[in-house]
Amino acid sequence: MEEQYGKDDREQGRGTLAVWGGEMPLKGGNATQVPVVHSVAFGYGDVEEWLDVALGKKAGHIYGRNTNPTVAAFEEKIRLLEGAEAATSFSTGMGAISGLLFGLLSSGARVVSLKDTYGGTSKVFLEFFPRVGMEAVLCDTTDFGAIEAEIARGCDLLYLETPTNPTMKVVDIARLAGAAKKAGAVVAVDNTFATPINQNPLALGADLVVHSATKYLGGHADALGGVVCGRADLVHRIYHYREITGATLHPMSAYLLLRGMKTLELRVSRQNESALALAKFLQGHPKVEKVFYPGLPEHPGHDVACRQMRGFSGMLSFLVRGGFDAVKRLLPNLRYAHLAANLGAVETIAGPPATTSHVECTVEERAALGIPEGLIRYSVGIENVSDLRNDLEEALAKL
Ligand SMILES: *Cc1c(COP(=O)(O)O)cnc(C)c1O
């Protein structure tokens, strides 16, 4: 966060930024790749210089819980992709989300958010907020009028996520950010599902964007991480909370995420295309009751998605006829899908909400959230779409 390695970021395409953004200038040695700096502390021969760095008067690093060059390069790459003033990273996506919430808010705060936020986020609202005297009002995700009315009743932070997990609801960021601005509230958006390739919430009026870098940013399901980007004054407060409380991103994870991000635009473009093709295929299948994908014109969020997204993402979900029994029979017949609680990787990943996004809920609670037991969440990988389609067709035929 403290350093800016990037070149002029105004005229570059997202594919170019994904490759070159944040890459450090060569210093000592001629490595073309950002090195993994496995050093807890950074030494100084000159105490005056040490003091200047420690006081933030001069760029540099002091101690690994605060900053690290590999971690800084990762922050710079995502900062450029989100068009943000500043970025700060965390050990996980949930570290980033709780750092954002607890770094900015204090007792008495009122947050307006959605019923469909990521499971961990919703746990923070429902379980940990009351302990510190903070309130989170969770509104019907697509009832924008009701959300605006709730914001008008008093709001310190509007916390959004779009598209949502697992039913791919789309939230109108520009409209709700406008209402939040009138109420003097800060606006934060979880952009994990969309990625900066498909959506830039800051350009739509948000103040902060948060990512689980574990998912699409890294893209290879081998490193956990999180990041918050946006207004510099807010990001600095969140960075300060993290440097003190300590949910720091590991340099090795930062390296894996940086390397993964170089192909972000390639991967996400492919995943967008394949997901749309598979959504259309599944929609016409007799054993599929319903497909949830914002790229389909029938999807209730399609118009908003067309306005605020450049692609409809690589995530989709579909409802198989026959409920949870059918899900249990279908999933093991998929040849090209990890059955796992993850998403956004190069491999296709499939699973039911009961073991992934909504594992903590009862059947009744899932039903109340509009999540039927026959639902399958399908994170499209970068395989050839013809193989994924055949795989789904064969597995559905066996039902
Ligand atoms: C996975 C996920 C998170 C949490 O990220 P972790 O890296 O697992 O802590 C937050 N938001 C969304 C939308 C996610 O998919």
The ligand as a Tripos MOL2 file, in Angstrom:
@<TRIPOS>MOLECULE
LIG
   15    15     1     0     0
SMALL
NO_CHARGES

@<TRIPOS>ATOM
      1 C1        -15.0510  -16.9980   -0.4550 C.3       1 LIG1
      2 C2        -15.7260  -15.6870   -0.3350 C.ar      1 LIG1
      3 C3        -15.4330  -14.8240    0.7300 C.ar      1 LIG1
      4 C4        -14.4800  -15.1970    1.8390 C.3       1 LIG1
      5 O1        -13.1880  -15.3680    1.3700 O.3       1 LIG1
      6 P1        -12.0640  -16.2990    2.1010 P.3       1 LIG1
      7 O2        -10.8580  -16.0270    1.3030 O.co2     1 LIG1
      8 O3        -12.5590  -17.7050    2.0260 O.co2     1 LIG1
      9 O4        -11.9900  -15.8350    3.5110 O.co2     1 LIG1
     10 C5        -16.0790  -13.6060    0.7560 C.ar      1 LIG1
     11 N1        -16.9720  -13.2440   -0.1900 N.ar      1 LIG1
     12 C6        -17.2850  -14.0570   -1.2210 C.ar      1 LIG1
     13 C7        -18.2780  -13.6030   -2.2300 C.3       1 LIG1
     14 C8        -16.6810  -15.2980   -1.3320 C.ar      1 LIG1
     15 O5        -17.0020  -16.1110   -2.3550 O.3       1 LIG1
@<TRIPOS>BOND
     1     1     2 1
     2     2     3 ar
     3     2    14 ar
     4     3     4 1
     5     3    10 ar
     6     4     5 1
     7     5     6 1
     8     6     7 2
     9     6     8 1
    10     6     9 1
    11    10    11 ar
    12    11    12 ar
    13    12    13 1
    14    12    14 ar
    15    14    15 1
@<TRIPOS>SUBSTRUCTURE
     1 LIG1         1 GROUP 0 **** ****
